[in-house]
Amino acid sequence: MDYTNSFTYISKKLADWYNDNKRELPWRDITDPYLIWISEIILQQTRVNQGLSYYNRFIGRFPTIEMLAEADEDSVLKYWQGLGYYTRARNLHKAARQIMSRFNGIFPMQHADILKLSGIGVYTAAAISSFAYNQPYAVVDGNVYRVFSRLFDIHTPIDSTSGKKDIALLAQNLLSTSQPAIHNQSLMEFGALQCVPSSPECTICPLQSVCVAFEKNTVSLLPVKSQKKKSTHRFFNYLFIKNQDTTYLQKRVAKDVWQNLFEFPLIESDRLLSDTELVEDVEFKSIFNEVNEVEVHKISNPVKHILSHRVIFAQFFSIKISEENETLKQFVKVPLADIDQYAVSRLMEIFLEMELD
């Protein structure tokens, strides 16, 4: 189908709608590539209303590329805490150091150079190039996939290679080359506020007259996605070990969930363990070998924590001791009053809020 004739009309309608309906956000109407970059990385997996406070906190602590690059990774992860998908924070930190070493601390202007930075893919590079430098690169996020699927009644799954390719081509062809920044922001905001996933108000949509899905009554069927990947279930038994006014943490250094974040010593099993099963576990016995008077009791109900493609079932045990062995000395011994200085997962954070407040 030839959509070319409607492209100019759609672009103008979107810009008009955007001027009347856009949200006032701190990363809007600015051209600072650093601030735009941070906002885009946060919003990749976080809703705007949730991400705003994290954005302000992160920028308050790391207001420049140089300050982000000079910080240690633990500090960066701590200020990212609660946002999840911590690889994003590690890549931000790494990319800031790349900018310092390769570009003398100045965010690159060339799209190809931006793409080479750690953690920046096609979407983020297009967003920065467009919003900061007004360069003609179409930005295609989940909102844009939904809008285009409905506008042009596209039933190819949006998470398939061909679906992504088709919509990326449409988006680039539709892009206003004179005002790419406004065009891209208009399209993304339209998807976020008007062409929403469920029950969009099509009767007041400014693009109703050119929306093929509205004409064919297929709006509720779009966009199409492939079958979801099956989630893996994992079972975590956390040991909240109290030795007077201190406790013990370990850092997750393996390439796994929550890499480089801190947590209590952990026994992973094929199901959640009872108190009796825990103390008989080989790993538990190894941790507390030759420690006298180990007092154990469960202090939490099972918690279900959902990650992308993983579901964590967790519980916390309180372990009280008055001496330590060589195994315990290998953990990070932390005063209970200082535990909030360490970057932890949201699951750990929720437990600490309940237990220590």
N, C-alpha and C positions, 0 to 999 in steps of 0.2 A: 504493500500500500504506500502511496506517495503522501507523506505528511507535510511536505515542504511549504505548501500554501498556508498552512495554519500556524507555522512556527513564529512568524512575526507577531501575529495576533496573540498567541499564548504568552510570548515574552513580555509584551506590553501589559497584558492583563495581570500577569504575575507581579510586575513592578508596581502597578497601581494598587493592587491588593496589599502588597508589602508595605507601602508607604502609609496605608491606613491601619494596618493590623500588627505590625512587627512589635516584638517585645523589646523593652529597653534592657540591654545587657552590657556588661563592662567591656566585652571583647567586640562589640559592634561599633561601627563608625570610627574605627581606629585602623592604622596601617602598620603598627608595630609587629613585625613577624614573630618575635619572641612570645608576646602575649597571645597572639592568634594561635601559635603552635601549641602552647600550654592548654589553651581552651579546647582546641580540637582533640588533643590526646585525651583529656579528661572526658569529653563528651562522646568518645567512641563507645564507651560501655556504660554511660551514666546519663540519666535524665537531667535536663537543664536545671530544674528546681532543686535537685539533689546536688548537682555538681557545682553550683554557684558558690556555696560556702567553702567548698574544698579549693576551688580556684582562687578565691580571695586569700585563703590561708596560705596556699602554696606560693602565690605571687608575693604575699607579704614577707615570707621567709626567704624566697629566692627571686628578688625583683629584677635580676639581670642574668644574662647568660653566664657571665663570669662568676657570679656568686653560686649559681647552680653547679658549674664545673668544679669550683674549688671545694664544695661540700663533700663530705664522705657519704658513701652509699647508705649507711645506716640512717643518717639524718634525712636523706631524701625519702627513704622508705617510710620513716616515721611520719613525715608530713603528707605522705600519700595514704597513710593508714585509713582504712574504711572505704576506699574507692575500689579495692579489689584489682584483679588482673595486674599484679605487681610488675610483670615484665615491662609494662608501659613506663613505670617509674625508672626502672633500671636502664631502659633505652633512652629516656629523656636525659638521664645523667651522662650516659655514654656519648650521646649526640652533642650535648653541651661541650664536652671535652674535645670532641672532634671539631666543633666550630672554633674553639679557642686555638687549637693546634693547626688546623688547615686554612682557616679564614680569618685569622687574627682577631677572633672574638666578634666578628661581624656576621650576622645571619646572611647566608648566601642568597643572591637574587635569581640565579639561574635555576630553572626547574630541574634540570639534570643533576645539579649539585645538591639540591634539596633532597632529591630521591635517594641519594647515596648516604644520607645520614641514618644512623641506627633508629629503627622503629618507625621510619617514615615510609609509607607505601604510596600507591597511586592516589588514593583519596586524600590523604593529608597533604601531599605535595601539591595537589591541585588546589586545595583550600588555601594554603599559605600563598601560593603563587597568585591566586585570584584575589583574595581579600587584602593581602599586604601590598601587592605590586600591580593589581588590576590586569593581570595577564590572562589570556583567553584559554583557560583550562577548565573544562566542565567538572564540577564536583558531584559525585554520585554516592550518596549514602542510602541508608534504609528508607528514609522518607522519599528520596528521589526515585528509588526503585518502585515504590508503591504508586507514586503519582504517575509515572510513565506507564506502568502496567495497566492502570485504569484509563488514562487518557487515550491510549492506543490499543486497548483490549489485548494485551500481550499475555498469553497463557504459558509461555515457556517458563519453567521454574527460574526464579531470580537468583537462586544459589547454584545454578548450573553454569558451565563455561559459556554455552551459547546464549543463555539468558543475560548474563553479565555483559557479554560482548555486544549484543543487540541494543541494550539500553544505554551502554556507554557511548555507542555510535550515535544514537538518537540525541542523547544529552549534548554531545559535542556539536552536532548539527544545529540544534535548537539554540545553542549558546549565543548570547548577544556579544559580539566582538567589541562593541563600543563601550558597554558597561557590564563586563563579565562578573565583577564583584557583586553588584546589585542583583544581577540576574541569578547567580548561584544562591545568594542568601535568600532571595525571594522564593525560589523553588524549594529549598530546604525548609524554610519557615512555613510555606504553604502545606507541605506534607506533615509538619509537626502540629499545626493548628487547625487546618481546614480538611485536608484529605487524610483523615486519621484512620487507623487500622479498623476500628469497629464503628459502625453506624455513623458514617460521615454525613453532614447535612448537605446533601447534593442539591436540594431545592434552592439553596442560596449560594451555590458555588459559582464563582465568576467564569469558570471554564466549562460549565454545564453544556453549552451549545456545541463545544468541540470534543466532548468526552465520549469516546466510542463505547466505553463500558456502561455509561449512564444510558446511552441510547439502546444498548442491547440488554440492559438490566443484569449486568454481570459484575457490578461493583463489589458485591459481598463475596465474590469468588476470587477476587484478586487482591494482592499478588499471589501467585502459585509458588509454593516451596517444595523442594524434594523432601522425602521422608527424613525425619530427624535421626541423627546418630544416637544410638543407644547409650545411655549413661552407665558408667561403671560405679558400683557401690563399694565403698571402703569404710572400715570400722576403726575408729581411733579411741584408745583408752589413755587419757591424759593423767599424769601424776603431778598433782599440786603438792610438792614436797615442802613442808615447813620445818625449818630448823631454827627454833626460837623466832627471831624477827627477820629471817631471810628465807629465800626460796631459790629454786634452781631453774635455769632456762637452757635451751640448746638452740642452735641456729640451723635452719634447714638449708644445707649447702648443696644438696643433690638437685639435679634438674627435675623438679617435681612441683606439685602445688606449693605455693607460698615460698618459693625459693628465696633464701637469704633473710627471711623473717624469723623472729624468735618465737619459741613456744615452750611449754612445759615438756619434760621428758615424756616420751610417747611410746606406747606399745600398740602396734597395729596388729589386728587379728582378723580372722575370717568372720567374726561376729562380735558383738559387744560382750564383754566378760562380766561375770558376777564377781563379788568381792572374793569369794573362795577360789574361783578360777584364776583370778588375777594373781593372788599370792602364790599359787602353784605354778604360775607361768615361768618358763625357763629364763626369759629375759628379765622378768621382775626379780627373780632370785639372784641373777647376775648383778643387777643394779645395787641391790641391798645386801650383797654378800658380806657376812661378818659384822653387820650393823645390828646391834641389840635393840630390842623394844621398838619394832616398826609398827606403828598404829595406823590401820587402814580403815577408811570408810568412804562410801560413795556419797558425793555431795551434790550431784546433779542428776536430773532425769535425762534420758537419751535426747540428744539434739540432732535434728536433721538439717544439714547445711548444704545447699545446692550450689554447685559450681558448674561451669560449662562442661558438659559431658561427664561430670562426676557428681556423685551424691555422697557426702561425708556423714556418717552416723557417728556421733561422738558422745563421750561421757567423761566426767571429771571425778577423780578420786582424791581425797585428802590423805596425805601421808605425813605423819608426824614422827620426827626423829630427833635425837639429841646428840648424835655423833655422825661422822661421815667417814666413808672409806675412800679408796683410791679411785673407784669408778665415779662416785659422786663429785670428786674434785675435778673431774674432766668437764663437768657442766659449768655454766656461768652462774656463779653464786651472786644473788642480787638481793639487796635489802627490799623488803616488801614495799617500803615507802617510795622506792625508786623505780618500781617495775613499769610505771607509765612512761619512762624515758626510752623504752625499747619498742621498736616497730614490731607489731604482732598482727596476725590475721584478724579479720572481723569476728570470726568464731571465738578466738581467744579474748578479744576486746569485750565481747558481750559477757563472757563469763567473769572477767575481771571487774566489769562494772557492777555486776550483781554481788560478787563475793567481797570486794574490797571497799566499796563505797559505804 
